Amino acid sequence: MCIPPPNVTGSLHIGHALTVAIQDALVRWHRMRGDRVLWVPGSDHAGIATQAVVEKQLWKERGVRRHELSREDFLREVWQWKEAKGGEICEQLRALGASLDWDRECFTMDAGSSAAVTEAFVRLYEAGLLYRNRQLVNWSCALRSAISDIEVESRPLPGRTELRLPGCPISVCFGLLVSVAFPVDGEPDAEVVVGTTRPETLPGDVAVAVHPDDSRYTHLHGRQLRHPLTGQLLPLITDSAVEPHVGTGAVKVTPAHSPVDAEMGARHGLSPLNVIAEDGTMTSLCGDWLQGLHRFVAREKIMSALRERGLFRGLQNHPMVLPICSRSGDVVEYLLKSQWSVRCREMGERAAQAVESGALELSPAFHQKSWQHWFAHIGDWCVSRQLWWGHQIPAYLVVEEHVQGDREDCWVVGRSEAEAREVAAELTGRPGAQLVLERDPDVLDTWFSSALFPFSALGWPRETLDLARFYPLSLLETGSDLLLFWVGRMVMLGTQLTGQLPFSKVLLHPMVRDRQGRKMSKSLGNVLDPRDIICGVGLQVLQEKLRSGNLDPAELAIAAAAQTKDFPHGIPECGTDALRFTLCSHGVLGGDLHLSVSEVQSCRHFCNKIWNALRFILGVLGEQFVPQPAEELSPSSPLDAWILSRLALAARECERGFLARELSLVTHALHHFWLHNLCDVYLEAVKPQLRHAPRALGPPQVLFLCADLGLRLLAPLMPFLAEELWQRLPPRPGCSPTPSVSVAPYPSARSLEHWRQPELERRFSRVQEAAQALRALRATYQLTKARPRVLLQSSEPGEQDLFEAFLEPLGTLGHCGAVGLLPPGAVAPFGWAQAPLSDTVQVYMELQGLVEPQTHLPLLAARRHKLQKQLDGLIARTPPEGEAETQRQQKLSSLQLELSKLDRAAWHLQQLMDESPALGARSVPEDKQIG
């Protein structure tokens, strides 16, 4: 497996921690099964983000802008920053216990990755899948670079919305539709009114379009209109793409700044006008009055000019979707640029077919629909980025040369300049030494190198890959479209370049949200560093981290208030194992994961329970203990057989969960075995036996086996706790010591199947029910210290035998004294409380001499009054609908059952007061009530 390479600029959050916890658990499980495992670590150079961080640092510390340095000097600064700051992710991964192959750590800008990127670019170009042309691209003016579709956030606006944008000196209103009049040439009183949300692009309009069947404009077909700003003549064209029922039915056509308009312009042979520059200012084509102005400042100036000229026709709220650059927060512009692009249709079809055929498995399966939809609508991939940090494109312009018979620039591609020069010489027919080559200054989209990560990390193209010998698995967070996008790019490039899929399985886990269901966001103050949960952190430190970030003052105030509310005393230390176990306990197949620190704290208590259990077991075993081989162990009692059966069941459920990659099944099985089977039942039940002299031989051997196998089952999820405790266990005789639990054999379901006794487990569950009933009786009569004698009576002879085998553990688990059997039909002694366990079993508990009726009756009456008040209130409440009504009925039943128990207890106490033992035992009337 390879880790989805996180951005070198950032730090891991809880979503990353979930990915790591699941991947590491799978890796450790396979390793313990004897598989050869390779888990490759690495990080992404994050072209845009890293360059932005270093630029900010240079300005803050030295007052220097990037363009004041040479490219080489700036890149030297970036590498220095990376060496100084880029190790935080590795520290976090180690804190999470990730058992990665650190000797193979990769970085998407290292030599191996660079070679892979260059080779991939050349091969794609030679295969006709990579081309250069002039096209509209998503452009971030703040970054001065093209960005991919996946980096464009579509932000819906309900109407008028005021935003502050990077680099803009004023607040800008969006969600408004401006109506502008285009006068009809030659008809003084005639005009066509056009609605636009982008008046700043008016200088770039080259036509107005209407639908050919729109009768309102039929008489104007073929006519010309006057541009409202320049007065130039523009054609009124007809195009079936225009929606006549939207707005006025007339639209302005700006091919240089709108994808839809670019297509329309191409159909009608319209030449585009670039009126917005790379930095977001207006170009010289707009005239001196607008040139150099920020585009949104120019918007206001254009609006004023329209009003002055009497061509402004109104302003109204208009719901819209605004494209925002997810990297910078700026509004995305569409600019015409000469860029390199990858043809994706053919490769996309192969990627879609891989899932359809089953060669690539997406889990959960419902993600297949998104996959197929994405590839069915995939467009070509613009891979040029106008940055300095990244893989410089291995393409060269042959200066002053053109493609034969064409006026287009002559570009060549090569693995080196020497290779490119040879290609150029062959193309131009001139000696290579006479040619002047200029390398494209742009770099490749970061996703290009990331898509090659699984291949470059294993040595491609220097080494020939045979991925079929691997168990290739990728694991991603469902909540991020970026990651599905990454997988798609990997599959496309991998199958094209190597003829192989980068992996055969893709597991997508849910997005991690906070306990209120909110997405983790720095501006909300709910983004958590996993180390803060592991080690604990004070509120003051949390808030210092906020202040050291890049939030604006308003966001900082909101985030700080949220942190104070959520973590008034900071975050308590929870430990790595508790965090990993909690994250894995949420089902991968479910919806978003809502995580709270209190949930991790609860798991920390579970860790403490395991620690204390092992401390007790080690105390029982002592220094002279010699473990028996597991295959020779034979249970000496039904209780020993029961716990071994439960251990075998836990191993089976763990194996099932790991094979299905549904780790919540594993965590549930382990939690139930350790807490509810071993600690709460078996340990408590055998304690009296362990105190007797001579001590029984069976329980210590069983305890050792439960500890040994139980810790091995736990090790993939709780590696630190399992290692620490497993190393303390006595060694098995005649066996070479295993250096670590992480390489000890994982208990298989088949090896323990001979211990499975489902019928014994079913019978013992009846014993547990009886123990629970006894504890409830003790609580009802408030027998806190006394250990009353108990009698069980069954009308079924077979049930008598069932309980007879477990009488001693039943007394221990029920916190009672001696437990005996009352023959069927026999009368219970006077002064004993009675409770039904089932239709055929009654439980009797000794009360006489242990309870003072005069003291306890008033207490029971007070408790009954309180419960009756709750019941009356619940009955009086207006019945809700759906699930709430189901919960209400369950609460009603619970209160009524508790009241009946109190009535029964009060009747028994009253009998103790009113009657003497000579009256004998009596049955309990059901209609007795206490006031």
DOTIKE-67845 format. One record per residue (C-alpha): x, y, z. Coordinates in steps of 0.001 Angstrom, whole numbers, plus 500000, padded with zeros to 6 digits. Example, Ala and Ser with C-alpha at 12.3 -4.5 7.8 and 13.67 -1.06 7.14 Angstrom:
BEGIN
512300495500507800513670498940507140
end
This chain:
BEGIN
500000500000500000501009503595499629499820506332501930497807509050500143500625511621500163499627514588502340500693518108501413504117518935502783502855522378503850500212521102506196499753518851509180497567515809509601494055516263510951491616513688512312490530512640508812494149511747508043494362509961511395491418507744510429493093506862507134496339506015508941494584504041511693492742501842509180495729501380506876498074500568509755495631498069511267495365496274507907499136496371507436499828494957510913497186492247510495498690491091507201502176491191508711501047489009511638499472486574509151502913486089507603502368488222504497505197490325503125504001493883503545505233497085501965503617500318503106505235503293501433505274506703503133505535509947501265504394513517500937503247515755498109505172518879497125501875520821496937502967523298494281500484526097494869500296525822498661504045525520499223504925528399496924502337530587498671503708529729502129507302530505501166506295533732499405504485534889502555507494533995504696509905535879502414507707538975502547507163538751506299510788538126507251512752539963504548510275542171502673511138540389499415508728539383496646509229536210494603509857538058491346512688540019492983514619536726493145515792534515490320513927531248489853516939529295491121517260531448494258513562531122495030513617527355494616516610527233496966514473529057499544511647526533499061513957523560499565515367525144502718511822525651504012510928522064503165513925520687505073513176522889508083509380522616508247508412519590506203509059516971508887505937517625510956503846515091509034506409512352509681506336513188513393502554512893513390502645509576511520505089508164514059502932509430516929499989507561515383502031504359515400502154504025511616504437501085510804505589502485507476508716501449505607510572504654506410513611503653504327511409504056501253510019507484502162509176509405498993508634513023498090506977514008494829509888516319493977512697513840494652514858512416491859512821509248491409509537511094491117511047513672488752512272510917486437508835509310486460507100512610485703509374513385482775509042509877481358505258509988481698505041513371479955507187512217477033505322508926476590501913510605476714503086513182474144504471510507471845501197508585472129499262511657470997497594512018474395499299515268475357498934518440473301499356522199473535496696524658472445495073527962473304492007527392475444489991528757478321491360527697481696490308528156485296492515531005486428493276532204489939494316535831489757495548535699493359497885532810492497498470533954488904498123530355487801495704527970486159493958525593488540492165522290487957488398521813487942488616519993491258490203523080492832487200525212491870484635525398494655481097526065493407479615528341496069475840528824495808474595532340496597470905532973497448471057536518496153472943539679497072476098538601498968479011540839499937482492539261499912486038540365500698488463538938498157492261538681498262493968541609496564490758543587496081490669546957497887486862546983498230484082544642499264482321543143496250478641542293495867477626539149494011474260537543493407472971540562491454471660540665487892472466543884486043470254544799483068472052546674480282470591548169477070472311547548473719470852550131471253469785548793467845471830550459465121469752552729462917466675552714465212466979555424467880464236554072470146464968550342469729467187548369472108467932544846473307468212544498477086470710541952478323471065540632481883474531539909483298476053539083486669479487540153485355479361543749484080483176543943484314483388541707481216481277544082479077484392545431477305485003541875476055481540541426474476481649540639470737477968539853470096474478539511471588472675536193471134468988535224471124467175531955470424466184531624466748462577530809467694462133533696470147459435535795468464460385538904470463463564539277468440462633537782465051462448541220463474466010541970464602467657538909463058470711540014461123470701543505462635473575545126464495473681546632467977475759549384469495478088548401472348476891550352475420480448551369476393482387551729473131479614552327470606481136549700468312478789547622466183478087544077467408476105541418465546472877540042466960473231536301466414470816533417466857471840530268468702469693527405470016471828527244473200470200530473474436467395529865476943464566532243475919462722531912479247465695533052481349465914536786481944465163538792478832466044535909476540469051537860475227472644537177476370475921538957475855478671536850474267482156537106475827484199534226474331487439535139476130485941534887479623483142532286479584483301528572478636479722528651477312480382531820475320483642530359473973481721527437472450479111529803471016481793532097469656483519529178467941480248528164466282479759531681464878483393532529464064483639535308466674487089536493467727487636536655471532488788539826473293490948539380476419489921542195478759491099540726482101494820540202482693496559537422484649496729539589487771493010540367487671493345543908486321491766545227483128493850545096479913494641547840477416491785546642475184489403548242477706490747551722477092492731554112479271489806554737481628489790551106482786493286549774482037495158548634485159492134548780487461491241545759489570488421544021487732485926544516490550486869548174490956486352548458487201482921546847487661481754549847489727483201552300487232481405550529484364478125550604486298478507554374486807479248554860483108476110552923482111474002555118484373475544558287482951474805557118479398471238556174480218471778552521479332471415551038482833468058549213483054467960547841486570469499545692489310467882542728491045468706539824493367469758536782491410470593533380492939473785532114491346476752529795491771480074531577492184483310529746491229485851530186494024489491529074494010489770526643496916493469527470497240493252531264497485489610532184498100489580534416495019486848534362492380487937532153489485488325533846486114488225532108482754491191533229480649492495532181477250495935530615477658498265528417475674498535525344477873499442521670477830496524519279478214496035515524478493493370513829476384491322511901478928488393510359477067490071507117475984491935506637479266488753507502481176486831504807479322489426502236480416489188503429484031485402503139483956485679499677482411488105498570485129485424499114487764482639497730485610484585494511484956485550494058488603489283494455487980489143497496490271486966497212493365485558500327495003484329499808498548481673500680499636480140499735496288477854502784496098480885504875495080480865503115491713478037505400490568480109508544491227483089506936489518481178506063486362479497509487486230482816511286486589484462509370483762481388509603481546481681513405481678485449513791481875487076516522479805490674517048478840493033517792481716494972521071481637498291520258483329500147523598482941500620525671486076502208529112486138504411528441489176508100528045489944507798525270492523507043521987490817508140519792487925509099522106485077507433520926481885509943519049479662508835520911476536510897523400474514509957526208472158512102526278469031512640530016468806511736531693465472510556528392464028507012527402463089505364524119462297505669523544458538502724525053456666501402526622459884501966529815461814501786528042465164504849527971467393507111524959467083507296522937470311509298519784470982509324517431473949512256515487475374513614513773478458516490516248478325517394519346476326519773517249474228516988514837473298514626517741472590517303519313470335517559516091468310513787516062467865513815519741466848516577519136464298514602516315462701511420518401462704512952521546461194515583519970458970518244522214460500521324521220462543520478521005466224523426523171467236522000526080465233518629525976466952517677528083469962515486526254472465513574527851475325512113525565477953508510526123478973508707528033482296505472526488483552505352523507485870503037520529485847499887520266487908500754518709491278498162516005490588500300514787487685503120513658489963500675512508492659498916510296490112502259508587489449503054508156493150502249504406493472504481503733490455507376506098491111507487504972494755508209501414493526510925502517491109509099503105487816510374503777485160513833502589486297512385499249487376509808497107485629506768496694487857504751493550488352501926494781490528500127491436490248502414490049492958501233492709495384498023493019497374497551496578496091495152498591498192494446502287498423492474503863501236490928507309501024488542509615502815485128509638501145484410513220502096486980514701499747486316514810496005490024515542495637490878511995496660488502510291494242489927512663491637493421511469492623492454507804492282490963508471488859494144510163487653496258507278489013494142504671487255494183506580483958497935507205483869498811503827485377496940501768482814498243503926479958501913503979480983502403500551482544499440498543481342498613497835484995496226499161487597498012500882490514495846498821492883492965496391492760490985497688495717490032501198496811488512501578500266486798504907500927486056505731504545483653508393505822484453512018506442485228512835510062483042515587511501482832517015515010480256515835517523477779518441516236478082517056512721480029520043511393482821519683508854486245520253510356487246523839509593489942526138510940487476529017510947485162526995513226487989526139515614487196522416515450490209521150513489492217518926515817495822517818515572495810514078516449498785514711518755496661517036520881494263514170521568497102511709522082499159513845524485496534516287525759496722520054525437495552523092527378493035525608526074495685528329526038497908526303523696494957525532521413494182529227521129497822530108520511497744527722517548494710529584516204496428532931516542499527531685514726497400530664511720496104532831508888492528533476510049491211537010509722490168538733512980486458537911512587487118534218511894489646534109514736487089535417517223484505532810516144487023529975516251488382530989519667484872531181521131484041527729519734487201526238521220486443527761524614482963526261524511484040522804523313487229522482525372486955524789528398489634522776530219491621521816527154491823518271525791492740515467528203495510513018527362493929509998525669496840508116524109497477506777520620495778503415521116492545504945522377492404507336519407493100504603516851490592502185518398487889504867518539488403505889514922488320502278513717485191501529515760483079503586513361481812501632510384483443502387507047480185501589505276478119504131507212477662507866506903479960510597508139481801509910511373480894512245514242483816512190516661483956513633520158486925513742522492484753512235525244484373509130523062488155508795522853488352509323526621485937506442527118488226504253525042491135505372527226489227503897530190488882500667528204492672500649527764493043501064531542490693498114532040492920495921529868496019497132531722494520496288535103493319492913533857496831491998532745498280493208536011495883490868537841496644487956535481500400488411535852499953488436539630498051485151539430500640483520537171503645484457539265507288484010538320507300480195538241504397479787535839505032477572532805502503477925529971501066474820528380501013474581524591497665475886523399496893472697521517497329470663524746495093472848526889491885471162527979489340473186529982488918471881533522485483473404534128482432474569532172483446478153532937486914477591531428485285476040528371482948479032528060485716481673528036487756479667525533484687479423523318484231483194523555487921483682522707487526481499519621484435483490518622486336486779519023489101485460516778486528484444514155484837487870514231488186489681514008489158487606511004485801488304509361486149492036509964489695492239508594488840490199505503485858492471504822487957495565505717485174496559508110487168497273511245484157498192513356483418494436513466486921493877514869486692496604517495483257495416518609484459491820518969487558492849520937485713495272523186483078492657523968485608489916524670487981491934526850485399493927528775482220491861528933483597488319528728487056488301530288487025491202532774483388491403533843482654487667533886485539485224533826488013487139536000485335487905538566484018484334538551487402482628539070488703484932541790487277482734544633488902479660543067492236481418542868492097482280546562491630478625547582494593476465548464495620474397546690494873476605543671493123474962540714495462474367537755492963475196535018492235478930535479495895480148535359496512478332532071493258479693530661494104483198531868497510483042530181495972481885526932493317484615527014495996487233527680498358485927525000495813485490522221493699488445523317496673490821523070497639489408519679494074489980518465494307493531519778497774494348518427496847495705514947494551498285516535496327499023519840499988498391519016501545500250521953499413498753524725499548495261523209503343495376522869503945496634526397501737493988528017502569491069525719506282491433526445505535490880530152503904487483529643505898484380530620507673482791527622506487479474526253508971476650526922510850475267523963509914478181521685512332480751520335511254484153521642509322486359519221510850489845519258507540491686519050503815491034519170503670492806515797505277489763514150503702487105516378501155484888514561497676486398514469495181483920515979493221482310513158489619481241513438490461477752512173493168477123514803490749477905517650487587476400516170487884473252518334487121475414521391483849476732519989480835475522521970477786477569520901475414475457523001477516476028526121477489479775525397473705479695525044473357477902528388475768480252530130473837483254528812470938481999531001473310481980533953474314485573533166470650486569533020470158484995536445473194486865537814471784490111536448468434489399538104470162488711541428472075491981541238468837493814540443467157492205543496470038493235545710469745496797544387465982496849544965466411495885548613469594497982548924471717495061550080474994496874549600477221494710551787475231491594552632475688488418550607472273486730550824471678483076550115469844482283546866467599479484545602466738478759541978463631476844541082462674475584537634459671473670536447461854472127533711464284469405534896466756470215532121467127473784533375467994472525536852470987470715535298471939473868533364472233475953536529473778473181538629477011473305536617477430477042537339476163477505540905479466478833542287480153481380539516476473482408539669476829483331543324480032485222542622478657487132539622475379487860541404477262489183544471475428486652546623476253483914549084475634480235548519473361479367545612471213476255545753468428474588543799464821474339545027463086471223543709460106471788541397456887472301543389458705472886546683457710475937548788460345478620549334461297479525552918459519482433554578461244485794554367462816485219550968462206487673548090460915486212544849461510487319541231460715485572537942463672484901535688461514483422532931458200481604532552459814478488534012462443479811536443461977481649539754464704483240541843464481483445545647466753485601547782467076485530551572465942488767553244465155487897556881467837489200559148469426491208556331466817493925555822465043496242558299461501496644556857460709499693559000463728501501557472463381500378553878459612500703553298459645504543553431462625504580551061460799502330548599457708504543548844459792507640548045461393505951545034457981504796543819456530508289544138459355509717542050458948507084539304455157507455539296455555511191538770457815510532535765455298508035534385452350510424534789454281513178533040455183510914530155451561509748529738450256513327529826452685514479527136451346514761523567452381511592521749455049512364519106455376510541515806457855508098514329461016507154516163460314509529519063457061507667519801458922504330519807461385505721522349458487507050524439456831503641524526460091502010525544460452504518528395456869503866529495457478500104529604460698500579531541459031502791534176456078500412534548458407497434535012460420499285537658457240500255539503456077496619539542459418495580541014459081498187543757455516497032544508456669493444544799459578494433547066457285496505549277454872493576549619457705491291550731458916493795553313455398494295554592455066490531555045458286490477557063456807493094559367453291491693559698453717487957559817455797485493561748457778482643560239455149480189561508452743481378558834454959479841556207455623480990552706452990482709550588452712483552546904452854487191545912449559488780544855449967490860541701447571493635542692449444494760545805450386498468545571452133500838547926451017504406548414
end
